[in-house]
Amino acid sequence: MRMQTPSPYEQTLGEHLRSQGISRRSFLKFCGLLASSMALAPSMIPKIAEALEQAKRPSVIWLSFQECTGCTESLTRSHSPSLEGLIFDAISLDYHHTLQAASGDAAEHAREEAMKEHYGKYVLVVDGSIPLDNPGYSTIAGISNLDMLKEAAAGAAAIIAVGTCAAYGGLPKADPNPTGAVSVSDIIKDKPIINVPGCPPIPVVITGVIAHFLTFGLPELDSLGRPKAFYGQSIHDRCYRRPFYERGLFAETFDDEGAKAGWCLYKLGCKGPVTYNACATTKWNDGTSFPIESGHGCIGCSEPNFWDFGGFYKALSIPTGASGKNAVYAAAAGIAAGVAIGAMNKKSKAEAASSHQTVTVEELNQESGS
């Protein structure tokens, strides 16, 4: 009598990895990558390993609506864990417009079968906003985004809204919002939703959130539905240029001596003080850099309504018209902080100017050390 091989969906993740020839050493290394991507301490690796040993390999259905494919482009650049490792080792990506080989009827059949077979158990990932004014603005296989979202959400265990468009409406929702774009959470009210905003989100944040859900379930979320592990601090809090902010040293233009020395970009419109994300710590391109490190201020892309904050190159203390409540409150705080800092550091700035010396990051670090 032949023994039947269990379905990959019936196997635990540990069983699946062993069946693929993954050694215990490689498995623990994979757990280490997950711990790093989830901003967890190395001491959590054994707990992750234990959780993964018992976790089932979930079906993932990824829907793309009003979006630019930037979130998927970002996903393909994840290095911890890599996209390949995530798909082949941790999850079963059963439907994704961009990455799947099937098209037309075959693609939609794959989505319908995955929803039917794993009803109540699959993870639904959505990127892109949903137009409500006219279904014709965005359809897939003749199905409106709204109808497809409701159908897929009905059988999902949880929903991950990837990118600012899915989390808050994003660019399509920007004034005057011609398509009537809304976020996933504006429509779906009866399912747990994890928002992973960013335009696009950091690659390892996307895979890290998926990995966290796989190992520990829903992560702790902030008031905007974002995982606190990645969105718990503002970019300003962790920015390497913050010492310059504290001393009142700001670049006035993108090519002045202050900019060349790495001074704070607050006066050039940096939205870091009101933006919560892991850019300053996790960074991009395998931890190489992030926009502020490359010389450009943060544009606040992981915050609601960031397109309507006003000019990207106006300081937060300068009124910029319509903006979200976060920006308004933070701008007021920025004004107060700026005034206080300016008064405290007026003398030191005058001394630096009179001696024609430009303070650098290295000098600040040496000063702090002494």
N, C-alpha and C positions, 0 to 999 in steps of 0.2 A: 504494500500500500504506500503510495507516494505522499509525502508530507507537503502540504501547501505552504508556499512562502508567504508570510504575512504581508499585507499591503504596506507600502511605505508610510501611509497615514496611520496604520495601526501600531507600527513600531514606535518605541520611544526614540528620542533623538540619539541617545547613547547607543541603542541597538542599530540604528540606521548608520551611524558613523562607523561602528565596528564592521558592519556588513560591507562598507566601502573600503575596508582596509586601513582605517585611520587608527594609528597606535594611541596608547594612553598618553604618551608624551606629547604627541601632536594635539590630542584632545585638550590637554591642560594648557597648551600654548594657545589654542583657540579660545579657551576660557579666559586666559590672560588678556587677549585682544578685546574680548567683550567687556571685561572689567575696565579696561582703559577707555573704551568707547563710551561706557556709561558713567565715567568719572568716579569709579569706585576704587577703594583702596585694594592693594594686592592681597590683603587678608581675606577679601571676599571671594577670591578665586575658588577655594574649595566649596563654598556655598553655591557658586554658580555652576560648578561641575556637578554637584549633587542635584541641583534643580534641572540641569540639562539632561542628566541621565534619565530622569523620570518624565521629562516633557515630551509631548507628542509633536511631531513635525507638522505645523499648521499649513493649511491652504491659504494663500494670499491672493486676493483679487484687487488689481490696481486699476482704477478708473481715472481717465484724464479728461477734463472738461475745458472751460475757457482758460487756457494756459499757453505757455510759450515753449514747453518741453524743457525749460531750464532746470526744473526739479529732478527730472529723470537724468539729464546731463550731469547734474551734481551727484546723483546716486551712483552713476557709473564710475565716478572718481573716488569712491570710498576706499580707504585702505585698512580700516580697523573696525569691523572685519571688511574684507573686500566684498564687492558685489557678488563675485563668483562664489566665494565661500558662503555668503549668506544664502544665496539661492540654492546651491547644490548640497550644502551641509545642514542648514538650519530651517529653511522654509521651502515650500513648494509654490513658486510663483506661477499660478495657473492662468492668469490673464493679465496682460499688460500691452496696451496699444503699440508702444514703441519697441519693446524688447521681444515680443512673441514672433514666432515664425509664421503662424497661421494668419490668414486674412479673410475678409468677407464672411460668408456663412460659417466657415470652419471656426473662425475666431469667436463669433457669437455663440456657436454651439459649445465651445470650450468654456465660456463664461457661464452659460446656463447649466451645464453639467456640473461644474465645480460648485455652483450655488446649491444645486439640488443634492449632490452627494454629501456636502459638508454643511448643510443648513444648520445654523445656530452655532457653528464652530469656527468658521473662517474669519480671517482678519480682512477688513475692507480698507484699502488705502485709496485716498482721493487727492488728486492735485488739480487745481483750477477751480474757479468760481462757477456758480450756476446761474444762468440768465433766467429771469422770471417774466420779463416784459413780453418776449416773443420766443417760443420754443425753437423757431427756425434759426435763431442766432447761433446755436450750437447743438448739433445732433450727431448721433453715432448709430449707424445702421438703421437710420430712419426713426430712432428713438430719441426723444428729448433728454437732455441732461437731467432734468428734474425727475422724469419717470424712471430713468435708469438708476439714479441715486436711490430713490425710494424703494425700488425693487431689490437692489443689492443690499441696502441697509437693513431690510426686514429680516434677513437671515444671518447677519453678521454678529459675531461675538463682541467686536469692538471696531471702532473706526479711527484711523489715523489720518488727519487732515494735513497733508504735506504741502508746505509753501504758504506764503501769505495770501494767495488767491483763495485757496481752499479754507484757510483758517479764518480770514477776515473779509474776503472779497477782493483784496489786492488791487492791482492796476485796473482791471475791468470795472471795479466799483468806484474808481476815482471820479470826482465831480466832472461832468454832470451824470455819470453812470448811465450811459445810453442803453445798455442791455438790461438794466435792472438787476445787476449782478449781486449775489448774496453768498455768504459762506455756507459750509456744510452744517454748522451748528444753528444757523438761522432756519434750517429746514428739518433736520433730524433732532428730535427732542427725547427719544426713548432709548438711546444707546450711549454707552460711554464713548466719548470722543477725546482723543489726544491731539492737540494742536502743535504742529511743528513748523512755525512760521519762519520766514526768511525768503529773500528773493534773489537766488534760491537759498534753501537751508544749507548748512554745512553738511557735506557728505556723511561724515561719521556720526553726526547727530541723527540723521535719518536712520541709518542702520543701527545705531545705538539704541534708539527708541524701540525699534522693532525687536531687537535682541532683549531689551529689558522686559517688554511685554511677554516674550517667549519664556523667559526664565522666572520672572517674579510677578507677572501680571501688570496691572495698571501702575504706572509710576506716580509719585506724588506730584500734583499739579498746582500751578499758581492760579490766581483769580481769572486769568485769561485762558485757562486750560492747557498751559504749556508745562512740560516737565521741568521741575525745579532744578534737577541735576544739570541741565544745560541752560536754563533761562532764569536761574535764581539770582544772578547778579547783573548789574549793568556793565556794559562794555567799559564805561568810564572807571568803574571800580577796579577793574583788573588791567587797565591800559598802562603800558610802559611809559607813556608820555604824561601820566598824571602828576608826577613830581613837578613838571614844568607848570602845570595848571595851578598847583598849590603855591608856587612862587610867583604867579602872575606873569609867566613868560609865554607869550603867544605869538605864533606866526601871523603876520599881517597880510602877506601874499604868499602864493605857492612857490615863489622863487626868491624870497628874501633870505637873509642870513639865518633868521630864526627857523624857517622851514628846512633849510639845509642842515641845521643843527638838531633837528628833530623836536622842536618846541611844540607845544599843544596847539591843536587845530580848531579849538573851540570858536575863535573869532571868524574862522573860515567856514563855519556852518556845521561842524561836527555834531552829530546827534547822539554821540556816545553816552552823555549823561542821562538820557531818557530812553535808551535802548537796551533791552535785556536779551543777551545772547552770549554764546561761548566763543565768539570770534577771537577775543584777545588771548584766550588760553588754548583752545583747540586748534584754531587757525585753519587755513585752507591748504590744498595741494600737499598732502602728507605732512601737515604741520609746518609748512614753509613760511607763510606770511598771512597777513590779513590787510584789508584796505588801509587802515590807519598806518600800519607799518610800511605800506607802499607809498605813503605820502598823501593820501586822500581821506578826508573826514568821513565818518560813518554817516550814512543817509537814513538810518533808522528803519531798515526794511523789515525787521521782525516785529514792528509795532503796528497796531490797527491804524488805518487811514494815513500811512506815512507819505503817500503821494500827495496828500492835501495839507501836509505840514507847512508848505510854503517853499521858498527857494532853498535848494540844497546848500547854497553858499552864504546863507544869512545866519548869523549867530542866533542861538535860541532866545536871547534876551531882546531880540529885535522882533516886533510884531510882524507876523507873516500871514495875516488873514485867517481863514478857517483852518482849524486844526483840532486834533483829538484832545480829549480831556487830559490825557497823560502829558502831552506836549505843553499844554497851557500851564498845568501845575508845575511841571519841571522847569518851564521857562521862568516862572516867577521865582522858583528856588535858585535858578541859575543867575538871575539878576542879583538877588541878595548875596549869593556866594561870590559873584564877581566883584561886587562893591566891596565886600569885606576883604577879599584877597587883594584887591587893588590897593586898599588902604594899608594893609599889612606889609605889602611888598613894594610900595612906591619908592622907598629909599633904596632898596637893593637893585631895583630896575634902573634907577637914576645912576647908581654907581657903576652898573654894568655898561650903561650907555656911555658914560663919561670916559671909561677906560677902553672903549671900543672892543670889548671882549664878548664873545658869544659862548654862552654856557652850553655844554654838550651833555648827552646822556651819561657818558663815562665820568665826566666831572661831577655830575649829580650823585652818581653811585659812590664815587670816592668820598664825596662830602658826607653822604649818609653813613658810610662805613666808619669815618673818623668821628 
